[in-house]
Amino acid sequence: MIDIWQEIYATISRNKLRTFLTGFAVAWGIFMLIVLLGAGNGLINAFGSYAESMSMNSMKIFNGWASKPYDGLKGNRRIQLENSDLELTRTMFPNNIIEAGATLYQGNIVLARGKEYVNMSFYGVYPNYTEVETTKLVEGRFINHLDIKERRKVVVIHKKTAEVLFPKAPQKAIGQFVNAGKVAYQIIGFYDDPNDMDTRQAYIPFSTLQTIYNKGNKLNNMTFTTKDLETIEQNEAFEAEYRKVIGANRRFDPTDKSAIWIWNRFTDYMRQMNGMSILTTAIWIIGIFTLLSGIVGVSNIMLITVKERTREFGIRKALGAKPRSILSLIIIESIVITTLFGYIGMVAGIGATEWMNVAFGTQTMNVGMWEETLFKNPTVEIKVAIQATVTLVIAGTLAGFFPARKATRIRPIEALRAD
């Protein structure tokens, strides 16, 4: 056995360029497959983490502009959602809507405690807000239905805001009072937002903001979670029916899609998932062809290797070497080269995915109302990398086996005459 390893080492040493080319084909195929799969996984994982942060079975309804004349009213007029629209949303669709809420905005708020203060914005919300948005409670409690009913003066602030207003003991801020102008609010909880777009936001009951800041019965948008809408077609049918109900209340053409803007997260999610599926398939196709190019490269080089050594095989047989020993030498040499360089390609590919994660894993894209992570955890399962490496090893072995077996069957005198 030691003699075989010494002979393999001697053969590799004599043919460094050929060995390098064989190994490079193997390493490059593995490397590119892992990098491509890692890049695809990074995009898919980023989208998956965003989808997990909020309810995908939810819709958000915004004010719009009626572009068509309707019921004696002219086009190009503002459609303002009101409390009655929220009530209709809750009562008219019991089979499809789980819980509905609304949001109001009030800017230029100075929240103060003693000498410490923060310039911020208030959002009047319902309890379902944390279900449909990325904002998550980290301590205390969020707005509840009793807060809405009694118009309580309570507030949920960002944990960083608590550090500013209570620099000595931010953890003890819950239960304390802060002032917004002449109104005192009791802090009931801390929230965190993974996007961290603006920590200078605070949440108070919807009814409280609507009353204190004279918003009348107007609202900025409505949000609700849905049920039994499992396909894009079902969601589109629901949207059409929903536009009819709100259109009758707000007097706009239900076919006028600019009158209100419906953001259906489920249909967006389904379309993006279809896109991700296409992306995954495309990456695998490209990766497989890359792997095949590596296999072809290994096969060609092994064919050349066997042809070059045909004369050597003739001499070995003339000296008494058995065909099986010559064949095993070629196979072991092929396995050694493809395994070694396959491992190098695998390690390099994993290293490249780790570099991608460090370089691009924290990048986000501003899409208007939030920031979205573009790249996250571009890893490849180790079994996939090992399977790809084993595939190339087998391909390289077979590429050397068949021509070597043919060469060993040639009579010594014919092998000696080979060029």
Secondary structure, DSSP 8 states (H G I E B T S, - for coil): -HHHHHHHHHHHHHTHHHHHHHHHHHHHHHHHHHHHHHHHHHHHHHHHHHHHTS-SSEEEEEEEEE-S-BTTB-SSEEE--BHHHHHHHHHH-TTTEEEEEEEEEEEEEEEEETTEEEEEEEEEE-TTHHHHSS-EEEEE----HHHHHHT--EEEEEHHHHHHHSSS-GGG-TT-EEEETTEEEEEEEEEE-TT-S-S-EEEEEHHHHHHHTT-TTB-SEEEEEE-S--SHHHHHHHHHHHHHHHHHHHT--TT-TTTEEEEEHHHHHHHHHHHHHHHHHHHHHHHHHHHHHHHHHHHHHHHHHHHHTHHHHHHHHHTT--HHHHHHHHHHHHHHHHHHHHHHHHHHHHHHHHHHHHHHTT-EEE-SSSEEE--------HHHHHHHHHHHHHHHHHHHHHHHHHHHTS-HHHHHH--
